[in-house]
């Protein structure tokens, strides 16, 4: 004797919850977190990001010698940028940045070892605090490249 099982009713499920997650780096050249030596002519840093929020806005800023913030060393590389996020499942290539001794002008006597950071966010940054938000509403992961950049020492002649 065989039996047939018939479900009592359909199984309803709530739709998936909205994902609250900051944008993230999906691909980068050079590879994020891997120490990299910058040649004298400089290197283009190219990044592709993804975001769980379709149609959202991605804010980003490149920063040299960060983290931590040090007023005598930290240098923003260009200003804060924003781009419309790609549809979910697609990557967005954000504007690349070229890092060289002349583009970031490291502090004299800072040595060859530096940090390059990319701060990504899903909300506008604070106008006063690097990588922070005025209203505390955003999420901003910081991605770091340790870079070796043996720049010639700059001297000031009187």
N, C-alpha and C positions, 0 to 999 in steps of 0.2 A: 504494500500500500504506500503510495507516495502522497506527499502533502504539498500544498502550495501555500506560501505565506504571502498575505496581502497586507500592506501597511495600513494602519488605521487612518492616517492622514498625512499630508505633506509636512516635511520638516522645514519650518521657517527659521531663517537666521537673520540677525541684524546685519545691516551692511557693515563692511569693515570700517573701523574708526578712522578718522582723519589722522594721518601720520604727522606728528609734530617733530620734525627733525631739521637740523640746519643743512645747507648744501654741503656737499663733500667733493673731494678730488677723486675722480675716477681714473684719470691718466695724467701723467706729467712727464715732461722731458726738461731737464734731468729728473730722475726719480726722486720723489719727496723723501726726506729723512736720510738719504744716502749721501755721505760726504762727497763733495765735488770740487775739483780744481778749475778755477776760471782762468782761461788763457788771456794774454794781454789784450787781445782784440775784443774780449767780452763773450758772453754767452746769452742766447735767448732762452728764457724760461717760458715754456709753453704748457698750459694747464687746461684740461677739460674737466668740467664739473657737472654734477648731477644734483637734482633736487627732487624731493618727494612731493613737493607742492606744485601741481601743474599750473602754469601761468603766473607763478609767483615772481618776485623780483629778487635777484641776487646782488648783494653789495659786496665789494671787495677792495682791498688795499694791499699793495706790496710794501713791506717795511724792511729796512736794513738795520741790523744790530738790534733785533727784537725777537722774542722777549729776553729778559725783562726790559722795561722802558728805562732808559738812562738819558737824561737830557743832553749830556755832552756827547753821546754816541749814536743814539737812535735817529734814523733818518727815513721819513716816508719817501717812497720812490713813486713819484707822481701823486695824484690826488685820489680820493675815494671814487670808485667807479660803480656803475650799476648797469645791469643787463636783465632783460626778460629771461626767465628760466626756460629751458627747452622742455618740450612735453615729456611726461614721465616715460622712462625707458630710453630717452635720447640724451646725448651729451651736448653740452654747450662749451665751445672753446672761448675762453675769455681772452681779452687782449693780453698778448705776451709782453714780457718786459725784458729789456736787455740790461744785464748787469756787467759793469766793467769798472775799472778804477776811476774813470772819468764820470761815469753816470751816477755813482753813489758817493764818490769823494770821501773815502774812509778817514776817520780822525787820524791826525798825525800820531805816529808811534803806537797805533792800535794793533800792530802785528798783522800776520797774514790770515789768521783764523777768525771767521765772522759767521753771523747767522743771517739768513734771508728768510723772511716770513711772508706768508700770504694769509691774510685774515679774510675769511668768508663769512657772510652773514645773511640772514633772512629778514633783516629790518635795517633801517638807516642807523648809521653809527652816530655816536655822540659827537658834537662839534667841539667838545673840550677834552675828552679822554680817548686816547688811541685804543681801538678795539673794544670799546664799551658802548653802552646804550644809555641815553638820557632817561628813558622810562623803564629800563630793565626788561623789556619785552622780547628782545631778540636772543638768538643763539649764534655765537661766533667762534667756531673752531679756528685755531691757528695752526697752519702747516709750516714746517721748518725744514730748510735746507742748510746743513752745515757747509760752508764754502771756504775754500782756501784761495785767497786772492792776494798774492804777493805784489802789492802796489809799491812803486818807488816812493820813498819818503818825500814829502813836500816840505820845502823850507821857505821861510819868509826872510827876505833880505831887507835890512833897514834902509 
